[in-house]
């Protein structure tokens, strides 16, 4: 399967578009635009680093390069220069398709370059009949440090997409994610493989401006992390959207954010999904409740879900092939299962996510999952979103601190009293060592370029 060939042969592209905050392009024009065989020759069979600023440029390049290059390593926006260099090294890149915003002139000296506008004119015919399968390399979220690079096949990435289905009339996809991240790439592939229009976000755009633009474009299907949606729920522009489908993934979707979104979009089909860069798409939950039914443990639709030592494991054809790099650790166990690193707990007939194994806070020898505490803090009527972190303590080693963004209109005339009220709210709902020792009010919380709360300590 080659992306551009699939689109070229699908037909029915009339009226379909790809847009960002600068451009509005018809899909038919992108696929059928001028081509240049001479552009294809230096790229054919090469390991390519795609490092561009905007998502429109990235989308056009991905359509042009799939099936032409041997490996396509996607550089997400906003990475530190040393992380971009690591992706180039781990992917063994031979050439960069780039622009000045994505790869400054003084970055990665010695790596040959082709401008993204030139590369996007690569000849379609150069991919026909070669049988070449492009390996896609995606960076992990990097919420706790430097990202790793995971190799995927296009077939695996598209494994959860019904490419034979015809989208409902008027379907317009959008996502807060960047399409160079796993979650955003899933949306991009959905729009390209079962052709539909797609509205791209921009990291320099405010949440309000993106919501206004998405609403004006008639977006019907929209995805983001719970953190994305919490920010959207704080915006008065949320009412500009009238989606038929709303989806959350990438972080734990607690009951608070699910209930708020249901109230905001009472007529929309709503889902929260489990997926990761390494494990691929695992499952989707549409019953409006946090966690997932225990009945999902086992095998269905070719995906096997297991719980071992309180951790979630996934095995399917959608998982990554391997980590890339000079001395990569194994991505999966010998039996083919991927250890997701996510801890779960069974409560009755349902499993609940606790958080990442790597994110545990040690309070005097007792373990605390930040996400579990955040879910409780977020239940307080004055709280919009929160982040729980370890605060050094000379006796216990660490105690729990909660950083809190207050809801608009909250009466914070007495901050000390409000902090005490939030802590008091937590006490009957959490074990003593999990209750925040302190609360700090902040204007906002930092998110990664993938839309997840930044967890690593500065």
PAMARMI-109686 format. One line per 10 residues: number of its first residue (from 1); their letters; for each residue x negated, y, z negated of C-alpha. Coordinates in Angstrom, 3 decimals. Layout:
# PAMARMI-109686
NUM	a	X Y Z; ...;
# end
This chain:
# PAMARMI-109686
1	xxxxxxxxxx	0.000 0.000 0.000; -1.408 3.376 1.012; 0.360 6.469 -0.286; 0.365 8.563 2.857; 1.234 5.613 5.090; 4.168 4.766 2.829; 5.442 8.342 2.984; 4.816 8.614 6.723; 6.878 5.493 7.433; 9.624 6.076 4.880;
11	xxxxxxxxxx	11.355 8.805 6.863; 14.058 10.806 5.154; 11.645 13.546 4.157; 13.849 16.329 5.462; 14.478 18.886 2.738; 12.049 17.292 0.278; 9.400 19.547 -1.211; 6.380 19.784 -3.474; 6.050 23.038 -5.408; 3.955 24.700 -8.072;
21	xxxxxxxxxx	3.942 28.235 -9.468; 2.183 29.521 -6.318; 3.385 27.394 -3.396; 6.430 25.632 -2.021; 5.546 23.031 0.613; 7.714 20.596 2.536; 6.595 16.980 2.180; 6.974 16.424 5.905; 4.524 19.263 6.527; 1.995 17.881 4.060;
31	xxxxxxxxxx	2.109 14.422 5.638; 2.259 15.565 9.253; -0.144 18.490 9.071; -3.295 18.823 11.212; -5.858 16.042 10.778; -9.571 15.838 11.496; -11.395 12.565 12.094; -14.764 14.229 11.438; -13.625 14.965 7.866; -12.887 11.298 7.228;
41	xxxxxxxxxx	-16.327 9.993 8.169; -18.364 11.322 5.191; -15.618 10.217 2.763; -14.794 6.750 4.075; -15.719 4.037 1.595; -17.244 6.490 -0.906; -16.777 6.828 -4.659; -15.195 10.263 -4.978; -14.828 12.675 -7.893; -11.681 14.797 -7.498;
51	xxxxxxxxxx	-12.245 18.016 -9.469; -9.875 20.813 -8.511; -8.068 23.519 -10.439; -4.445 23.291 -9.367; -2.056 20.376 -9.146; -0.938 21.195 -5.604; -4.502 20.821 -4.346; -4.859 17.599 -6.338; -1.617 16.183 -4.902; -2.597 16.894 -1.303;
61	xxxxxxxxxx	-6.045 15.400 -1.847; -4.672 12.241 -3.466; -2.356 11.715 -0.504; -5.249 12.200 1.923; -7.850 10.087 0.125; -5.943 6.995 -0.989; -6.896 4.125 1.301; -9.851 6.099 2.675; -12.251 6.246 -0.291; -13.452 3.306 -2.359;
71	xxxxxxxxxx	-12.830 4.945 -5.733; -11.002 8.130 -6.702; -11.899 9.491 -10.143; -9.411 12.116 -11.301; -10.743 14.981 -13.421; -7.959 16.429 -15.606; -7.954 20.188 -16.190; -9.480 21.851 -19.200; -12.235 19.333 -19.907; -15.523 20.432 -21.405;
81	xxxxxxxxxx	-18.375 20.429 -18.843; -20.070 17.513 -20.590; -16.899 15.441 -20.276; -16.649 16.201 -16.545; -20.280 15.140 -16.195; -19.514 11.924 -18.050; -16.620 11.125 -15.710; -18.900 11.717 -12.727; -21.531 9.403 -14.207; -19.149 6.684 -15.392;
91	xxxxxxxxxx	-17.361 6.624 -12.017; -20.714 6.468 -10.206; -19.490 9.306 -7.985; -21.236 9.742 -4.644; -19.419 12.893 -3.548; -17.122 15.502 -5.100; -13.933 16.817 -3.538; -13.542 20.079 -5.360; -12.878 23.798 -5.489; -14.503 26.576 -7.501;
101	xxxxxxxxxx	-11.959 26.368 -10.316; -12.265 22.619 -10.745; -16.051 22.383 -10.355; -18.084 25.598 -10.668; -21.059 26.030 -8.374; -23.576 25.377 -11.148; -21.922 22.152 -12.325; -23.261 18.696 -11.422; -26.204 19.839 -9.310; -27.249 17.272 -6.751;
111	xxxxxxxxxx	-23.782 15.808 -6.242; -22.689 16.460 -2.618; -19.430 18.384 -2.241; -16.555 18.757 0.174; -14.029 21.535 -0.268; -10.587 20.202 -1.174; -8.873 22.065 1.675; -11.181 20.363 4.144; -10.812 16.942 2.523; -7.004 17.230 2.630;
121	xxxxxxxxxx	-7.205 17.223 6.436; -8.774 13.745 6.498; -7.333 11.722 9.363; -4.484 9.356 8.552; -5.652 7.018 11.282; -8.942 6.475 9.435; -7.075 4.417 6.804; -5.037 2.259 9.163; -6.166 -1.329 9.531; -9.162 -1.049 7.191;
131	xxxxxxxxxx	-7.552 -3.091 4.423; -9.352 -0.801 1.964; -7.850 -0.539 -1.494; -8.792 2.599 -3.346; -9.599 2.106 -6.998; -8.098 4.888 -9.112; -10.083 5.987 -12.196; -8.158 7.842 -14.905; -9.435 9.518 -18.064; -7.901 8.618 -21.414;
141	xxxxxxxxxx	-6.310 11.410 -23.431; -9.367 12.226 -25.526; -7.255 13.243 -28.550; -9.991 12.048 -30.925; -13.119 12.647 -28.832; -14.641 12.165 -25.399; -12.340 10.503 -22.848; -13.037 7.052 -21.454; -12.524 6.185 -17.790; -10.085 3.395 -16.884;
151	xxxxxxxxxx	-9.989 1.720 -13.463; -6.557 0.958 -11.953; -5.145 -0.284 -8.682; -2.379 1.657 -7.001; -0.205 -1.471 -7.131; -0.677 -1.623 -10.900; 0.022 2.076 -11.366; 3.217 1.779 -9.336; 4.286 -1.498 -10.952; 7.191 0.057 -12.841;
161	xxxxxxxxxx	8.585 1.952 -9.844; 11.392 0.506 -7.766; 10.047 1.556 -4.376; 13.018 -0.010 -2.590; 15.530 2.197 -4.394; 16.988 5.243 -2.731; 16.942 8.257 -5.060; 20.258 9.846 -5.946; 21.063 12.776 -3.648; 19.484 15.977 -4.846;
171	xxxxxxxxxx	16.932 14.280 -7.097; 14.143 16.668 -8.111; 11.429 15.329 -10.423; 9.267 17.386 -12.742; 6.968 16.903 -15.688; 5.049 18.898 -18.247; 2.184 16.447 -17.650; -0.638 17.050 -15.226; -0.532 14.510 -12.387; -4.189 13.661 -13.003;
181	xxxxxxxxxx	-3.180 12.112 -16.324; -1.539 8.695 -16.521; 1.906 10.017 -17.454; 1.892 12.709 -14.792; 0.579 10.333 -12.146; 3.535 8.058 -12.832; 5.906 10.921 -11.995; 3.925 11.855 -8.885; 4.064 8.260 -7.643; 7.792 8.014 -8.362;
191	xxxxxxxxxx	8.410 11.085 -6.225; 6.123 9.908 -3.414; 7.043 6.201 -3.232; 10.815 6.590 -3.424; 10.671 9.973 -1.743; 12.054 12.853 -3.757; 11.113 16.448 -4.425; 8.634 17.276 -7.191; 8.037 20.457 -9.206; 4.514 20.652 -10.644;
201	xxxxxxxxxx	3.595 22.410 -13.881; 0.548 24.597 -14.486; -1.628 24.733 -17.589; -1.898 28.533 -17.351; 1.887 28.923 -17.303; 3.914 29.572 -20.440; 6.503 26.992 -21.445; 9.217 29.566 -20.835; 8.025 30.352 -17.314; 7.818 26.669 -16.450;
211	xxxxxxxxxx	11.346 26.013 -17.751; 12.714 28.956 -15.751; 10.963 27.761 -12.597; 12.091 24.152 -13.107; 15.652 25.295 -13.671; 15.632 27.496 -10.581; 14.325 24.547 -8.514; 17.213 22.351 -9.660; 15.104 19.792 -11.541; 17.188 16.721 -12.367;
221	xxxxxxxxxx	14.582 14.339 -13.860; 11.954 15.674 -16.274; 9.311 14.081 -18.516; 6.943 15.198 -21.259; 5.404 14.311 -24.587; 7.353 14.911 -27.809; 5.009 17.869 -28.401; 5.945 19.288 -24.997; 9.612 18.940 -25.867; 9.217 20.517 -29.308;
231	xxxxxxxxxx	7.721 23.570 -27.627; 10.558 23.572 -25.089; 13.134 23.366 -27.866; 11.617 26.540 -29.338; 12.224 28.415 -26.075; 15.414 30.279 -25.195; 14.790 29.226 -21.581; 15.642 25.584 -22.283; 19.245 26.336 -21.309; 18.036 26.960 -17.741;
241	xxxxxxxxxx	17.653 23.192 -17.340; 20.544 20.853 -16.529; 18.764 17.505 -16.171; 20.358 14.156 -15.478; 17.376 12.310 -16.973; 15.067 13.281 -19.842; 12.128 11.155 -20.918; 9.503 11.299 -23.662; 6.229 9.375 -23.839; 2.604 9.708 -24.886;
251	xxxxxxxxxx	3.280 10.261 -28.609; 5.658 8.910 -31.230; 9.188 10.149 -30.569; 10.671 10.679 -34.023; 14.401 10.835 -34.677; 14.344 14.601 -35.131; 13.138 15.402 -31.629; 15.419 12.744 -30.105; 18.466 14.190 -31.857; 17.576 17.765 -30.906;
261	xxxxxxxxxx	17.183 16.822 -27.250; 20.473 14.910 -27.292; 22.167 18.021 -28.650; 20.491 20.177 -25.984; 21.349 17.821 -23.103; 24.466 15.880 -24.144; 25.204 14.633 -20.627; 21.674 13.511 -19.713; 20.401 9.967 -19.713; 17.625 9.990 -22.296;
271	xxxxxxxxxx	14.705 7.631 -22.804; 11.452 7.374 -24.675; 8.840 5.110 -23.182; 5.745 3.327 -24.384; 2.804 3.624 -22.027; -0.930 4.214 -22.180; -3.781 4.750 -19.752; -5.213 1.338 -20.621; -2.036 -0.681 -21.136; 0.154 0.823 -18.417;
281	xxxxxxxxxx	3.906 1.123 -18.838; 5.085 -1.238 -21.569; 8.782 -0.586 -22.149; 11.498 2.052 -22.200; 14.058 2.626 -24.960; 17.383 4.316 -24.143; 19.486 3.818 -27.283; 18.602 7.214 -28.760; 16.848 5.744 -31.805; 13.211 6.060 -32.799;
291	xxxxxxxxxx	11.045 2.955 -32.568; 12.049 -0.022 -30.441; 14.210 -3.149 -30.831; 12.403 -6.269 -32.027; 13.995 -8.066 -29.073; 11.417 -6.393 -26.806; 8.699 -8.587 -28.314; 7.969 -11.355 -25.827; 8.037 -11.358 -22.040; 10.413 -9.553 -19.711;
301	xxxxxxxxxx	10.005 -8.209 -16.186; 6.434 -9.521 -16.127; 5.356 -7.542 -19.202; 4.428 -9.301 -22.432; 4.568 -7.388 -25.710; 3.044 -8.822 -28.886; 2.315 -7.636 -32.425; -0.858 -8.893 -34.097; -2.005 -7.672 -37.494; 0.483 -4.785 -37.276;
311	xxxxxxxxxx	-0.962 -3.609 -33.933; 0.823 -3.540 -30.575; -0.630 -5.567 -27.695; 0.373 -5.502 -24.016; -0.309 -7.899 -21.139; 0.886 -7.312 -17.577; -0.201 -6.565 -14.029; 0.185 -2.864 -14.841; -2.732 -2.681 -17.272; -6.041 -1.149 -16.282;
321	xxxxxxxxxx	-8.680 -3.377 -14.745; -11.571 -2.310 -16.944; -13.409 0.631 -18.448; -16.030 2.223 -16.226; -19.513 3.254 -17.310; -23.029 1.959 -17.834; -22.163 -0.303 -20.786; -18.366 -0.308 -21.109; -16.578 -2.147 -23.880; -14.043 -4.776 -22.808;
331	xxxxxxxxxx	-10.662 -3.273 -21.988; -8.762 -6.470 -22.726; -9.232 -9.638 -24.729; -10.057 -12.971 -23.109; -6.349 -13.839 -23.054; -5.589 -10.701 -21.012; -3.937 -8.693 -23.788; -4.815 -5.029 -24.247; -5.100 -3.860 -27.851; -3.279 -0.515 -27.683;
341	xxxxxxxxxx	-4.635 0.695 -31.029; -1.091 1.667 -32.054; 0.145 0.365 -35.399; 3.771 -0.668 -35.906; 5.933 -1.804 -38.799; 9.062 -3.945 -38.628; 12.099 -2.645 -40.494; 15.057 -4.933 -40.039; 15.671 -5.574 -36.349; 13.490 -2.694 -35.202;
351	xxxxxxxxxx	9.804 -1.835 -34.994; 8.648 1.668 -35.872; 5.410 3.275 -34.737; 3.091 4.326 -37.563; 0.291 5.925 -35.575; -3.142 5.220 -34.166; -5.465 2.843 -35.971; -8.269 5.348 -35.401; -6.319 8.182 -37.031; -5.908 6.749 -40.532;
361	xxxxxxxxxx	-6.625 9.133 -43.432; -8.266 7.504 -46.449; -6.926 8.983 -49.697; -8.852 7.404 -52.553; -8.847 4.043 -50.762; -5.161 4.222 -49.760; -4.301 4.587 -46.079; -2.145 7.342 -44.614; -0.910 7.512 -41.019; -0.613 11.208 -40.061;
371	xxxxxxxxxx	2.285 10.542 -37.679; 4.357 8.914 -40.445; 3.994 12.011 -42.627; 4.687 14.352 -39.691; 7.968 12.570 -38.976; 9.090 13.324 -42.531; 7.840 16.936 -42.518; 9.633 17.516 -39.194; 12.937 16.538 -40.822; 12.882 19.711 -42.904;
381	xxxxxxxxxx	15.330 22.273 -41.554; 12.682 25.025 -41.390; 10.081 22.984 -39.472; 9.729 23.018 -35.697; 6.606 20.852 -35.465; 3.710 19.803 -37.655; 0.275 18.241 -37.704; -1.092 16.273 -40.645; -4.821 16.177 -41.244; -7.334 15.149 -43.899;
391	xxxxxxxxxx	-8.578 17.881 -46.228; -11.835 17.062 -48.045; -11.450 16.402 -51.769; -14.337 15.832 -54.209; -12.468 13.196 -56.210; -10.389 11.258 -53.663; -12.578 11.883 -50.621; -9.600 13.371 -48.801; -6.044 14.513 -49.396; -3.237 15.185 -46.951;
401	xxxxxxxxxx	-2.700 18.660 -45.541; 0.217 19.609 -43.277; -0.022 22.405 -40.726; 3.490 23.610 -39.946; 5.054 25.702 -37.198; 8.297 27.161 -38.523; 11.509 27.287 -36.538; 12.513 30.619 -35.085; 14.628 32.619 -37.504; 13.303 30.877 -40.625;
411	xxxxxxxxxx	13.316 33.102 -43.689; 9.662 33.060 -44.772; 9.818 36.067 -47.075; 8.455 33.861 -49.860; 5.873 31.594 -48.162; 4.769 29.944 -51.407; 8.322 28.896 -52.248; 8.891 27.554 -48.732; 5.688 25.504 -48.909; 6.792 24.044 -52.244;
421	xxxxxxxxxx	10.198 23.233 -50.738; 8.600 21.311 -47.852; 6.405 19.334 -50.249; 9.419 18.626 -52.476; 11.315 17.415 -49.388; 8.523 14.880 -48.744; 8.246 13.404 -52.264; 11.318 11.127 -52.271; 10.616 10.000 -48.725; 6.911 9.103 -48.959;
431	xxxxxxxxxx	4.589 7.261 -51.301; 2.724 9.613 -53.602; -0.630 9.458 -51.788; 1.103 10.331 -48.492; 2.803 13.495 -49.736; 0.991 16.621 -48.488; -1.149 18.196 -51.184; -0.871 21.475 -49.312; 1.073 23.089 -46.485; -0.357 25.721 -44.173;
441	xxxxxxxxxx	1.825 27.780 -41.831; 0.422 28.333 -38.328; 1.761 30.100 -35.249; 1.098 27.124 -32.974; -0.728 23.813 -32.795; -3.394 22.867 -30.237; -2.457 20.352 -27.558; -4.714 18.409 -25.242; -4.311 18.925 -21.491; -2.184 15.766 -21.659;
451	xxxxxxxx	0.303 17.450 -23.991; -0.630 15.568 -27.165; -1.550 17.068 -30.507; -5.311 17.436 -30.848; -6.275 15.072 -33.650; -10.044 15.361 -33.870; -11.530 17.569 -36.562; -13.361 20.703 -35.334;
# end
